């Protein structure tokens, strides 16, 4: 008797669970198809610089973080971003309906600068690495922007 009742309860609940699952799936599929494709490209930048005797004897704490902050500020400066946006025709739809400040904010959110590892001493030079990432809706454009930002830093560092 108990086994039969348990099967009947399970059968009723399974029908309800299937109906809820189908309703959620029916709402989720059009939403997922509506979302745009996003691409992300990442470039790893290694910076080698000579170090002096005084730095070897007294390491400066926070030097890596401060250098990465300066790098990030250079890359995300207003002039640099406007040049990138015009050069690669980024955010064309957004530029039509929003102001330049909103477009620049979106570009700053899409470009990510992160430390990729600790500073490493190798003989008489110190190596710093960081990664540059850019996220966008066109795969080729994302790769071009990432390479341009990395090339800018390499050019400025020389």
Phi and psi in radians as a Rosetta constraint file:
Dihedral C 1 N 2 CA 2 C 2 CIRCULARHARMONIC -1.137 0.35
Dihedral N 2 CA 2 C 2 N 3 CIRCULARHARMONIC -0.672 0.35
Dihedral C 2 N 3 CA 3 C 3 CIRCULARHARMONIC -1.150 0.35
Dihedral N 3 CA 3 C 3 N 4 CIRCULARHARMONIC -0.703 0.35
Dihedral C 3 N 4 CA 4 C 4 CIRCULARHARMONIC -1.161 0.35
Dihedral N 4 CA 4 C 4 N 5 CIRCULARHARMONIC -0.727 0.35
Dihedral C 4 N 5 CA 5 C 5 CIRCULARHARMONIC -1.135 0.35
Dihedral N 5 CA 5 C 5 N 6 CIRCULARHARMONIC -0.702 0.35
Dihedral C 5 N 6 CA 6 C 6 CIRCULARHARMONIC -1.099 0.35
Dihedral N 6 CA 6 C 6 N 7 CIRCULARHARMONIC -0.736 0.35
Dihedral C 6 N 7 CA 7 C 7 CIRCULARHARMONIC -1.115 0.35
Dihedral N 7 CA 7 C 7 N 8 CIRCULARHARMONIC -0.686 0.35
Dihedral C 7 N 8 CA 8 C 8 CIRCULARHARMONIC -1.151 0.35
Dihedral N 8 CA 8 C 8 N 9 CIRCULARHARMONIC -0.737 0.35
Dihedral C 8 N 9 CA 9 C 9 CIRCULARHARMONIC -1.106 0.35
Dihedral N 9 CA 9 C 9 N 10 CIRCULARHARMONIC -0.789 0.35
Dihedral C 9 N 10 CA 10 C 10 CIRCULARHARMONIC -1.077 0.35
Dihedral N 10 CA 10 C 10 N 11 CIRCULARHARMONIC -0.712 0.35
Dihedral C 10 N 11 CA 11 C 11 CIRCULARHARMONIC -1.100 0.35
Dihedral N 11 CA 11 C 11 N 12 CIRCULARHARMONIC -0.753 0.35
Dihedral C 11 N 12 CA 12 C 12 CIRCULARHARMONIC -1.152 0.35
Dihedral N 12 CA 12 C 12 N 13 CIRCULARHARMONIC -0.726 0.35
Dihedral C 12 N 13 CA 13 C 13 CIRCULARHARMONIC -1.234 0.35
Dihedral N 13 CA 13 C 13 N 14 CIRCULARHARMONIC -0.596 0.35
Dihedral C 13 N 14 CA 14 C 14 CIRCULARHARMONIC -1.132 0.35
Dihedral N 14 CA 14 C 14 N 15 CIRCULARHARMONIC -0.669 0.35
Dihedral C 14 N 15 CA 15 C 15 CIRCULARHARMONIC -1.127 0.35
Dihedral N 15 CA 15 C 15 N 16 CIRCULARHARMONIC -0.748 0.35
Dihedral C 15 N 16 CA 16 C 16 CIRCULARHARMONIC -1.143 0.35
Dihedral N 16 CA 16 C 16 N 17 CIRCULARHARMONIC -0.765 0.35
Dihedral C 16 N 17 CA 17 C 17 CIRCULARHARMONIC -1.106 0.35
Dihedral N 17 CA 17 C 17 N 18 CIRCULARHARMONIC -0.705 0.35
Dihedral C 17 N 18 CA 18 C 18 CIRCULARHARMONIC -1.136 0.35
Dihedral N 18 CA 18 C 18 N 19 CIRCULARHARMONIC -0.703 0.35
Dihedral C 18 N 19 CA 19 C 19 CIRCULARHARMONIC -1.149 0.35
Dihedral N 19 CA 19 C 19 N 20 CIRCULARHARMONIC -0.745 0.35
Dihedral C 19 N 20 CA 20 C 20 CIRCULARHARMONIC -1.132 0.35
Dihedral N 20 CA 20 C 20 N 21 CIRCULARHARMONIC -0.772 0.35
Dihedral C 20 N 21 CA 21 C 21 CIRCULARHARMONIC -1.044 0.35
Dihedral N 21 CA 21 C 21 N 22 CIRCULARHARMONIC -0.763 0.35
Dihedral C 21 N 22 CA 22 C 22 CIRCULARHARMONIC -1.139 0.35
Dihedral N 22 CA 22 C 22 N 23 CIRCULARHARMONIC -0.665 0.35
Dihedral C 22 N 23 CA 23 C 23 CIRCULARHARMONIC -1.162 0.35
Dihedral N 23 CA 23 C 23 N 24 CIRCULARHARMONIC -0.763 0.35
Dihedral C 23 N 24 CA 24 C 24 CIRCULARHARMONIC -1.139 0.35
Dihedral N 24 CA 24 C 24 N 25 CIRCULARHARMONIC -0.745 0.35
Dihedral C 24 N 25 CA 25 C 25 CIRCULARHARMONIC -1.109 0.35
Dihedral N 25 CA 25 C 25 N 26 CIRCULARHARMONIC -0.693 0.35
Dihedral C 25 N 26 CA 26 C 26 CIRCULARHARMONIC -1.135 0.35
Dihedral N 26 CA 26 C 26 N 27 CIRCULARHARMONIC -0.531 0.35
Dihedral C 26 N 27 CA 27 C 27 CIRCULARHARMONIC -1.448 0.35
Dihedral N 27 CA 27 C 27 N 28 CIRCULARHARMONIC -0.586 0.35
Dihedral C 27 N 28 CA 28 C 28 CIRCULARHARMONIC -1.331 0.35
Dihedral N 28 CA 28 C 28 N 29 CIRCULARHARMONIC -0.609 0.35
Dihedral C 28 N 29 CA 29 C 29 CIRCULARHARMONIC -1.128 0.35
Dihedral N 29 CA 29 C 29 N 30 CIRCULARHARMONIC -0.855 0.35
Dihedral C 29 N 30 CA 30 C 30 CIRCULARHARMONIC -1.107 0.35
Dihedral N 30 CA 30 C 30 N 31 CIRCULARHARMONIC -0.619 0.35
Dihedral C 30 N 31 CA 31 C 31 CIRCULARHARMONIC -1.107 0.35
Dihedral N 31 CA 31 C 31 N 32 CIRCULARHARMONIC -0.778 0.35
Dihedral C 31 N 32 CA 32 C 32 CIRCULARHARMONIC -1.138 0.35
Dihedral N 32 CA 32 C 32 N 33 CIRCULARHARMONIC -0.643 0.35
Dihedral C 32 N 33 CA 33 C 33 CIRCULARHARMONIC -1.253 0.35
Dihedral N 33 CA 33 C 33 N 34 CIRCULARHARMONIC -0.466 0.35
Dihedral C 33 N 34 CA 34 C 34 CIRCULARHARMONIC -1.286 0.35
Dihedral N 34 CA 34 C 34 N 35 CIRCULARHARMONIC -0.539 0.35
Dihedral C 34 N 35 CA 35 C 35 CIRCULARHARMONIC -1.153 0.35
Dihedral N 35 CA 35 C 35 N 36 CIRCULARHARMONIC 2.469 0.35
Dihedral C 35 N 36 CA 36 C 36 CIRCULARHARMONIC -1.335 0.35
Dihedral N 36 CA 36 C 36 N 37 CIRCULARHARMONIC 2.732 0.35
Dihedral C 36 N 37 CA 37 C 37 CIRCULARHARMONIC -1.264 0.35
Dihedral N 37 CA 37 C 37 N 38 CIRCULARHARMONIC 2.407 0.35
Dihedral C 37 N 38 CA 38 C 38 CIRCULARHARMONIC -2.081 0.35
Dihedral N 38 CA 38 C 38 N 39 CIRCULARHARMONIC 2.452 0.35
Dihedral C 38 N 39 CA 39 C 39 CIRCULARHARMONIC -2.150 0.35
Dihedral N 39 CA 39 C 39 N 40 CIRCULARHARMONIC 2.586 0.35
Dihedral C 39 N 40 CA 40 C 40 CIRCULARHARMONIC -2.328 0.35
Dihedral N 40 CA 40 C 40 N 41 CIRCULARHARMONIC 2.292 0.35
Dihedral C 40 N 41 CA 41 C 41 CIRCULARHARMONIC -2.049 0.35
Dihedral N 41 CA 41 C 41 N 42 CIRCULARHARMONIC 2.479 0.35
Dihedral C 41 N 42 CA 42 C 42 CIRCULARHARMONIC -2.268 0.35
Dihedral N 42 CA 42 C 42 N 43 CIRCULARHARMONIC 2.372 0.35
Dihedral C 42 N 43 CA 43 C 43 CIRCULARHARMONIC -2.102 0.35
Dihedral N 43 CA 43 C 43 N 44 CIRCULARHARMONIC 2.337 0.35
Dihedral C 43 N 44 CA 44 C 44 CIRCULARHARMONIC -1.701 0.35
Dihedral N 44 CA 44 C 44 N 45 CIRCULARHARMONIC 2.131 0.35
Dihedral C 44 N 45 CA 45 C 45 CIRCULARHARMONIC -1.919 0.35
Dihedral N 45 CA 45 C 45 N 46 CIRCULARHARMONIC 2.188 0.35
Dihedral C 45 N 46 CA 46 C 46 CIRCULARHARMONIC -1.877 0.35
Dihedral N 46 CA 46 C 46 N 47 CIRCULARHARMONIC 2.276 0.35
Dihedral C 46 N 47 CA 47 C 47 CIRCULARHARMONIC -2.080 0.35
Dihedral N 47 CA 47 C 47 N 48 CIRCULARHARMONIC 2.067 0.35
Dihedral C 47 N 48 CA 48 C 48 CIRCULARHARMONIC -1.872 0.35
Dihedral N 48 CA 48 C 48 N 49 CIRCULARHARMONIC 2.281 0.35
Dihedral C 48 N 49 CA 49 C 49 CIRCULARHARMONIC -2.422 0.35
Dihedral N 49 CA 49 C 49 N 50 CIRCULARHARMONIC 2.539 0.35
Dihedral C 49 N 50 CA 50 C 50 CIRCULARHARMONIC -1.220 0.35
Dihedral N 50 CA 50 C 50 N 51 CIRCULARHARMONIC 2.591 0.35
Dihedral C 50 N 51 CA 51 C 51 CIRCULARHARMONIC -2.101 0.35
Dihedral N 51 CA 51 C 51 N 52 CIRCULARHARMONIC 2.562 0.35
Dihedral C 51 N 52 CA 52 C 52 CIRCULARHARMONIC -1.534 0.35
Dihedral N 52 CA 52 C 52 N 53 CIRCULARHARMONIC 2.961 0.35
Dihedral C 52 N 53 CA 53 C 53 CIRCULARHARMONIC -1.080 0.35
Dihedral N 53 CA 53 C 53 N 54 CIRCULARHARMONIC -0.656 0.35
Dihedral C 53 N 54 CA 54 C 54 CIRCULARHARMONIC -1.149 0.35
Dihedral N 54 CA 54 C 54 N 55 CIRCULARHARMONIC -0.600 0.35
Dihedral C 54 N 55 CA 55 C 55 CIRCULARHARMONIC -1.252 0.35
Dihedral N 55 CA 55 C 55 N 56 CIRCULARHARMONIC -0.591 0.35
Dihedral C 55 N 56 CA 56 C 56 CIRCULARHARMONIC -1.105 0.35
Dihedral N 56 CA 56 C 56 N 57 CIRCULARHARMONIC -0.630 0.35
Dihedral C 56 N 57 CA 57 C 57 CIRCULARHARMONIC -1.406 0.35
Dihedral N 57 CA 57 C 57 N 58 CIRCULARHARMONIC -0.658 0.35
Dihedral C 57 N 58 CA 58 C 58 CIRCULARHARMONIC -2.220 0.35
Dihedral N 58 CA 58 C 58 N 59 CIRCULARHARMONIC 1.692 0.35
Dihedral C 58 N 59 CA 59 C 59 CIRCULARHARMONIC -1.188 0.35
Dihedral N 59 CA 59 C 59 N 60 CIRCULARHARMONIC 2.431 0.35
Dihedral C 59 N 60 CA 60 C 60 CIRCULARHARMONIC -1.637 0.35
Dihedral N 60 CA 60 C 60 N 61 CIRCULARHARMONIC 2.122 0.35
Dihedral C 60 N 61 CA 61 C 61 CIRCULARHARMONIC -1.355 0.35
Dihedral N 61 CA 61 C 61 N 62 CIRCULARHARMONIC 2.477 0.35
Dihedral C 61 N 62 CA 62 C 62 CIRCULARHARMONIC 1.396 0.35
Dihedral N 62 CA 62 C 62 N 63 CIRCULARHARMONIC 0.090 0.35
Dihedral C 62 N 63 CA 63 C 63 CIRCULARHARMONIC -1.108 0.35
Dihedral N 63 CA 63 C 63 N 64 CIRCULARHARMONIC -0.729 0.35
Dihedral C 63 N 64 CA 64 C 64 CIRCULARHARMONIC -1.078 0.35
Dihedral N 64 CA 64 C 64 N 65 CIRCULARHARMONIC -0.812 0.35
Dihedral C 64 N 65 CA 65 C 65 CIRCULARHARMONIC -1.092 0.35
Dihedral N 65 CA 65 C 65 N 66 CIRCULARHARMONIC -0.714 0.35
Dihedral C 65 N 66 CA 66 C 66 CIRCULARHARMONIC -1.194 0.35
Dihedral N 66 CA 66 C 66 N 67 CIRCULARHARMONIC -0.676 0.35
Dihedral C 66 N 67 CA 67 C 67 CIRCULARHARMONIC -1.125 0.35
Dihedral N 67 CA 67 C 67 N 68 CIRCULARHARMONIC -0.750 0.35
Dihedral C 67 N 68 CA 68 C 68 CIRCULARHARMONIC -1.140 0.35
Dihedral N 68 CA 68 C 68 N 69 CIRCULARHARMONIC -0.594 0.35
Dihedral C 68 N 69 CA 69 C 69 CIRCULARHARMONIC -1.126 0.35
Dihedral N 69 CA 69 C 69 N 70 CIRCULARHARMONIC -0.759 0.35
Dihedral C 69 N 70 CA 70 C 70 CIRCULARHARMONIC -1.116 0.35
Dihedral N 70 CA 70 C 70 N 71 CIRCULARHARMONIC -0.745 0.35
Dihedral C 70 N 71 CA 71 C 71 CIRCULARHARMONIC -1.037 0.35
Dihedral N 71 CA 71 C 71 N 72 CIRCULARHARMONIC -0.822 0.35
Dihedral C 71 N 72 CA 72 C 72 CIRCULARHARMONIC -1.085 0.35
Dihedral N 72 CA 72 C 72 N 73 CIRCULARHARMONIC -0.712 0.35
Dihedral C 72 N 73 CA 73 C 73 CIRCULARHARMONIC -1.146 0.35
Dihedral N 73 CA 73 C 73 N 74 CIRCULARHARMONIC -0.652 0.35
Dihedral C 73 N 74 CA 74 C 74 CIRCULARHARMONIC -1.126 0.35
Dihedral N 74 CA 74 C 74 N 75 CIRCULARHARMONIC -0.803 0.35
Dihedral C 74 N 75 CA 75 C 75 CIRCULARHARMONIC -1.163 0.35
Dihedral N 75 CA 75 C 75 N 76 CIRCULARHARMONIC -0.690 0.35
Dihedral C 75 N 76 CA 76 C 76 CIRCULARHARMONIC -1.661 0.35
Dihedral N 76 CA 76 C 76 N 77 CIRCULARHARMONIC 0.280 0.35
Dihedral C 76 N 77 CA 77 C 77 CIRCULARHARMONIC -1.159 0.35
Dihedral N 77 CA 77 C 77 N 78 CIRCULARHARMONIC 2.692 0.35
Dihedral C 77 N 78 CA 78 C 78 CIRCULARHARMONIC -0.997 0.35
Dihedral N 78 CA 78 C 78 N 79 CIRCULARHARMONIC -0.864 0.35
Dihedral C 78 N 79 CA 79 C 79 CIRCULARHARMONIC -1.084 0.35
Dihedral N 79 CA 79 C 79 N 80 CIRCULARHARMONIC -0.766 0.35
Dihedral C 79 N 80 CA 80 C 80 CIRCULARHARMONIC -1.090 0.35
Dihedral N 80 CA 80 C 80 N 81 CIRCULARHARMONIC -0.754 0.35
Dihedral C 80 N 81 CA 81 C 81 CIRCULARHARMONIC -1.198 0.35
Dihedral N 81 CA 81 C 81 N 82 CIRCULARHARMONIC -0.699 0.35
Dihedral C 81 N 82 CA 82 C 82 CIRCULARHARMONIC -1.073 0.35
Dihedral N 82 CA 82 C 82 N 83 CIRCULARHARMONIC -0.710 0.35
Dihedral C 82 N 83 CA 83 C 83 CIRCULARHARMONIC -1.081 0.35
Dihedral N 83 CA 83 C 83 N 84 CIRCULARHARMONIC -0.776 0.35
Dihedral C 83 N 84 CA 84 C 84 CIRCULARHARMONIC -1.109 0.35
Dihedral N 84 CA 84 C 84 N 85 CIRCULARHARMONIC -0.759 0.35
Dihedral C 84 N 85 CA 85 C 85 CIRCULARHARMONIC -1.091 0.35
Dihedral N 85 CA 85 C 85 N 86 CIRCULARHARMONIC -0.740 0.35
Dihedral C 85 N 86 CA 86 C 86 CIRCULARHARMONIC -1.257 0.35
Dihedral N 86 CA 86 C 86 N 87 CIRCULARHARMONIC -0.738 0.35
Dihedral C 86 N 87 CA 87 C 87 CIRCULARHARMONIC -1.082 0.35
Dihedral N 87 CA 87 C 87 N 88 CIRCULARHARMONIC -0.732 0.35
Dihedral C 87 N 88 CA 88 C 88 CIRCULARHARMONIC -1.836 0.35
Dihedral N 88 CA 88 C 88 N 89 CIRCULARHARMONIC 0.134 0.35
Dihedral C 88 N 89 CA 89 C 89 CIRCULARHARMONIC 0.881 0.35
Dihedral N 89 CA 89 C 89 N 90 CIRCULARHARMONIC 0.924 0.35
Dihedral C 89 N 90 CA 90 C 90 CIRCULARHARMONIC -1.432 0.35
Dihedral N 90 CA 90 C 90 N 91 CIRCULARHARMONIC 2.595 0.35
Dihedral C 90 N 91 CA 91 C 91 CIRCULARHARMONIC 0.969 0.35
Dihedral N 91 CA 91 C 91 N 92 CIRCULARHARMONIC 0.734 0.35
Dihedral C 91 N 92 CA 92 C 92 CIRCULARHARMONIC -1.080 0.35
Dihedral N 92 CA 92 C 92 N 93 CIRCULARHARMONIC -0.719 0.35
Dihedral C 92 N 93 CA 93 C 93 CIRCULARHARMONIC -1.151 0.35
Dihedral N 93 CA 93 C 93 N 94 CIRCULARHARMONIC -0.754 0.35
Dihedral C 93 N 94 CA 94 C 94 CIRCULARHARMONIC -1.165 0.35
Dihedral N 94 CA 94 C 94 N 95 CIRCULARHARMONIC -0.645 0.35
Dihedral C 94 N 95 CA 95 C 95 CIRCULARHARMONIC -1.116 0.35
Dihedral N 95 CA 95 C 95 N 96 CIRCULARHARMONIC -0.526 0.35
Dihedral C 95 N 96 CA 96 C 96 CIRCULARHARMONIC -1.256 0.35
Dihedral N 96 CA 96 C 96 N 97 CIRCULARHARMONIC -0.530 0.35
Dihedral C 96 N 97 CA 97 C 97 CIRCULARHARMONIC -1.980 0.35
Dihedral N 97 CA 97 C 97 N 98 CIRCULARHARMONIC -0.176 0.35
Dihedral C 97 N 98 CA 98 C 98 CIRCULARHARMONIC -2.233 0.35
Dihedral N 98 CA 98 C 98 N 99 CIRCULARHARMONIC 2.922 0.35
Dihedral C 98 N 99 CA 99 C 99 CIRCULARHARMONIC -1.382 0.35
Dihedral N 99 CA 99 C 99 N 100 CIRCULARHARMONIC 2.930 0.35
Dihedral C 99 N 100 CA 100 C 100 CIRCULARHARMONIC -1.092 0.35
Dihedral N 100 CA 100 C 100 N 101 CIRCULARHARMONIC -0.633 0.35
Dihedral C 100 N 101 CA 101 C 101 CIRCULARHARMONIC -1.103 0.35
Dihedral N 101 CA 101 C 101 N 102 CIRCULARHARMONIC -0.661 0.35
Dihedral C 101 N 102 CA 102 C 102 CIRCULARHARMONIC -1.201 0.35
Dihedral N 102 CA 102 C 102 N 103 CIRCULARHARMONIC -0.659 0.35
Dihedral C 102 N 103 CA 103 C 103 CIRCULARHARMONIC -1.143 0.35
Dihedral N 103 CA 103 C 103 N 104 CIRCULARHARMONIC -0.743 0.35
Dihedral C 103 N 104 CA 104 C 104 CIRCULARHARMONIC -1.116 0.35
Dihedral N 104 CA 104 C 104 N 105 CIRCULARHARMONIC -0.677 0.35
Dihedral C 104 N 105 CA 105 C 105 CIRCULARHARMONIC -1.097 0.35
Dihedral N 105 CA 105 C 105 N 106 CIRCULARHARMONIC -0.745 0.35
Dihedral C 105 N 106 CA 106 C 106 CIRCULARHARMONIC -1.101 0.35
Dihedral N 106 CA 106 C 106 N 107 CIRCULARHARMONIC -0.731 0.35
Dihedral C 106 N 107 CA 107 C 107 CIRCULARHARMONIC -1.106 0.35
Dihedral N 107 CA 107 C 107 N 108 CIRCULARHARMONIC -0.714 0.35
Dihedral C 107 N 108 CA 108 C 108 CIRCULARHARMONIC -1.134 0.35
Dihedral N 108 CA 108 C 108 N 109 CIRCULARHARMONIC -0.582 0.35
Dihedral C 108 N 109 CA 109 C 109 CIRCULARHARMONIC -1.268 0.35
Dihedral N 109 CA 109 C 109 N 110 CIRCULARHARMONIC -0.526 0.35
Dihedral C 109 N 110 CA 110 C 110 CIRCULARHARMONIC -1.452 0.35
Dihedral N 110 CA 110 C 110 N 111 CIRCULARHARMONIC -0.362 0.35
Dihedral C 110 N 111 CA 111 C 111 CIRCULARHARMONIC -1.734 0.35
Dihedral N 111 CA 111 C 111 N 112 CIRCULARHARMONIC 2.130 0.35
Dihedral C 111 N 112 CA 112 C 112 CIRCULARHARMONIC -2.077 0.35
Dihedral N 112 CA 112 C 112 N 113 CIRCULARHARMONIC 2.249 0.35
Dihedral C 112 N 113 CA 113 C 113 CIRCULARHARMONIC -2.022 0.35
Dihedral N 113 CA 113 C 113 N 114 CIRCULARHARMONIC 2.089 0.35
Dihedral C 113 N 114 CA 114 C 114 CIRCULARHARMONIC -2.331 0.35
Dihedral N 114 CA 114 C 114 N 115 CIRCULARHARMONIC 2.506 0.35
Dihedral C 114 N 115 CA 115 C 115 CIRCULARHARMONIC -1.124 0.35
Dihedral N 115 CA 115 C 115 N 116 CIRCULARHARMONIC 2.419 0.35
Dihedral C 115 N 116 CA 116 C 116 CIRCULARHARMONIC -1.801 0.35
Dihedral N 116 CA 116 C 116 N 117 CIRCULARHARMONIC -0.196 0.35
Dihedral C 116 N 117 CA 117 C 117 CIRCULARHARMONIC 3.126 0.35
Dihedral N 117 CA 117 C 117 N 118 CIRCULARHARMONIC 2.955 0.35
Dihedral C 117 N 118 CA 118 C 118 CIRCULARHARMONIC -1.277 0.35
Dihedral N 118 CA 118 C 118 N 119 CIRCULARHARMONIC 2.813 0.35
Dihedral C 118 N 119 CA 119 C 119 CIRCULARHARMONIC -1.111 0.35
Dihedral N 119 CA 119 C 119 N 120 CIRCULARHARMONIC 2.478 0.35
Dihedral C 119 N 120 CA 120 C 120 CIRCULARHARMONIC -2.187 0.35
Dihedral N 120 CA 120 C 120 N 121 CIRCULARHARMONIC 2.320 0.35
Dihedral C 120 N 121 CA 121 C 121 CIRCULARHARMONIC -1.589 0.35
Dihedral N 121 CA 121 C 121 N 122 CIRCULARHARMONIC 2.253 0.35
Dihedral C 121 N 122 CA 122 C 122 CIRCULARHARMONIC -2.391 0.35
Dihedral N 122 CA 122 C 122 N 123 CIRCULARHARMONIC 1.639 0.35
Dihedral C 122 N 123 CA 123 C 123 CIRCULARHARMONIC 1.243 0.35
Dihedral N 123 CA 123 C 123 N 124 CIRCULARHARMONIC -2.047 0.35
Dihedral C 123 N 124 CA 124 C 124 CIRCULARHARMONIC -1.846 0.35
Dihedral N 124 CA 124 C 124 N 125 CIRCULARHARMONIC 0.331 0.35
Dihedral C 124 N 125 CA 125 C 125 CIRCULARHARMONIC -2.326 0.35
Dihedral N 125 CA 125 C 125 N 126 CIRCULARHARMONIC 2.748 0.35
Dihedral C 125 N 126 CA 126 C 126 CIRCULARHARMONIC -2.064 0.35
Dihedral N 126 CA 126 C 126 N 127 CIRCULARHARMONIC 2.291 0.35
Dihedral C 126 N 127 CA 127 C 127 CIRCULARHARMONIC -1.860 0.35
Dihedral N 127 CA 127 C 127 N 128 CIRCULARHARMONIC 2.235 0.35
Dihedral C 127 N 128 CA 128 C 128 CIRCULARHARMONIC -2.069 0.35
Dihedral N 128 CA 128 C 128 N 129 CIRCULARHARMONIC 2.373 0.35
Dihedral C 128 N 129 CA 129 C 129 CIRCULARHARMONIC -2.227 0.35
Dihedral N 129 CA 129 C 129 N 130 CIRCULARHARMONIC 2.542 0.35
Dihedral C 129 N 130 CA 130 C 130 CIRCULARHARMONIC -2.601 0.35
Dihedral N 130 CA 130 C 130 N 131 CIRCULARHARMONIC 2.765 0.35
Dihedral C 130 N 131 CA 131 C 131 CIRCULARHARMONIC -1.954 0.35
Dihedral N 131 CA 131 C 131 N 132 CIRCULARHARMONIC 2.487 0.35
Dihedral C 131 N 132 CA 132 C 132 CIRCULARHARMONIC -1.958 0.35
Dihedral N 132 CA 132 C 132 N 133 CIRCULARHARMONIC 2.225 0.35
Dihedral C 132 N 133 CA 133 C 133 CIRCULARHARMONIC -2.203 0.35
Dihedral N 133 CA 133 C 133 N 134 CIRCULARHARMONIC 2.548 0.35
Dihedral C 133 N 134 CA 134 C 134 CIRCULARHARMONIC -2.367 0.35
Dihedral N 134 CA 134 C 134 N 135 CIRCULARHARMONIC 2.397 0.35
Dihedral C 134 N 135 CA 135 C 135 CIRCULARHARMONIC -2.050 0.35
Dihedral N 135 CA 135 C 135 N 136 CIRCULARHARMONIC 2.334 0.35
Dihedral C 135 N 136 CA 136 C 136 CIRCULARHARMONIC -2.764 0.35
Dihedral N 136 CA 136 C 136 N 137 CIRCULARHARMONIC -3.015 0.35
Dihedral C 136 N 137 CA 137 C 137 CIRCULARHARMONIC -1.736 0.35
Dihedral N 137 CA 137 C 137 N 138 CIRCULARHARMONIC -0.135 0.35
Dihedral C 137 N 138 CA 138 C 138 CIRCULARHARMONIC -2.124 0.35
Dihedral N 138 CA 138 C 138 N 139 CIRCULARHARMONIC 2.132 0.35
Dihedral C 138 N 139 CA 139 C 139 CIRCULARHARMONIC -1.017 0.35
Dihedral N 139 CA 139 C 139 N 140 CIRCULARHARMONIC -0.830 0.35
Dihedral C 139 N 140 CA 140 C 140 CIRCULARHARMONIC -1.172 0.35
Dihedral N 140 CA 140 C 140 N 141 CIRCULARHARMONIC -0.702 0.35
Dihedral C 140 N 141 CA 141 C 141 CIRCULARHARMONIC -1.143 0.35
Dihedral N 141 CA 141 C 141 N 142 CIRCULARHARMONIC -0.689 0.35
Dihedral C 141 N 142 CA 142 C 142 CIRCULARHARMONIC -1.091 0.35
Dihedral N 142 CA 142 C 142 N 143 CIRCULARHARMONIC -0.761 0.35
Dihedral C 142 N 143 CA 143 C 143 CIRCULARHARMONIC -1.125 0.35
Dihedral N 143 CA 143 C 143 N 144 CIRCULARHARMONIC -0.734 0.35
Dihedral C 143 N 144 CA 144 C 144 CIRCULARHARMONIC -1.115 0.35
Dihedral N 144 CA 144 C 144 N 145 CIRCULARHARMONIC -0.750 0.35
Dihedral C 144 N 145 CA 145 C 145 CIRCULARHARMONIC -1.140 0.35
Dihedral N 145 CA 145 C 145 N 146 CIRCULARHARMONIC -0.769 0.35
Dihedral C 145 N 146 CA 146 C 146 CIRCULARHARMONIC -1.065 0.35
Dihedral N 146 CA 146 C 146 N 147 CIRCULARHARMONIC -0.784 0.35
Dihedral C 146 N 147 CA 147 C 147 CIRCULARHARMONIC -1.123 0.35
Dihedral N 147 CA 147 C 147 N 148 CIRCULARHARMONIC -0.662 0.35
Dihedral C 147 N 148 CA 148 C 148 CIRCULARHARMONIC -1.160 0.35
Dihedral N 148 CA 148 C 148 N 149 CIRCULARHARMONIC -0.708 0.35
Dihedral C 148 N 149 CA 149 C 149 CIRCULARHARMONIC -1.164 0.35
Dihedral N 149 CA 149 C 149 N 150 CIRCULARHARMONIC -0.745 0.35
Dihedral C 149 N 150 CA 150 C 150 CIRCULARHARMONIC -1.132 0.35
Dihedral N 150 CA 150 C 150 N 151 CIRCULARHARMONIC -0.735 0.35
Dihedral C 150 N 151 CA 151 C 151 CIRCULARHARMONIC -1.122 0.35
Dihedral N 151 CA 151 C 151 N 152 CIRCULARHARMONIC -0.624 0.35
Dihedral C 151 N 152 CA 152 C 152 CIRCULARHARMONIC -1.058 0.35
Dihedral N 152 CA 152 C 152 N 153 CIRCULARHARMONIC -0.795 0.35
Dihedral C 152 N 153 CA 153 C 153 CIRCULARHARMONIC -1.160 0.35
Dihedral N 153 CA 153 C 153 N 154 CIRCULARHARMONIC -0.745 0.35
Dihedral C 153 N 154 CA 154 C 154 CIRCULARHARMONIC -1.052 0.35
Dihedral N 154 CA 154 C 154 N 155 CIRCULARHARMONIC -0.749 0.35
Dihedral C 154 N 155 CA 155 C 155 CIRCULARHARMONIC -1.106 0.35
Dihedral N 155 CA 155 C 155 N 156 CIRCULARHARMONIC -0.765 0.35
Dihedral C 155 N 156 CA 156 C 156 CIRCULARHARMONIC -1.173 0.35
Dihedral N 156 CA 156 C 156 N 157 CIRCULARHARMONIC -0.597 0.35
Dihedral C 156 N 157 CA 157 C 157 CIRCULARHARMONIC -1.286 0.35
Dihedral N 157 CA 157 C 157 N 158 CIRCULARHARMONIC -0.507 0.35
